[in-house]
């Protein structure tokens, strides 16, 4: 893994049932393909698979960091 600096300008939504990285990226960035930005801001997630529908059930109610969209 590569070292990541502190995420600045983040939104901290609480995960809800049915959330996935691609859906969150679409909501906050308008582009589902930017899911990797959310993954990089949350090093406690082992991989994008951790936010699949099956794995997310254990994370409902937790906060995830959404970095500010690049302009």
Buried (B, 14 or more C-beta within 10 A) or exposed (E): EEEEEEBEEBEEBEBEEEBBBBEBBBEBBEEBEBBEBBBBBBEEBEEBEBBEEEBBEEBEEEEBBBBBBEE
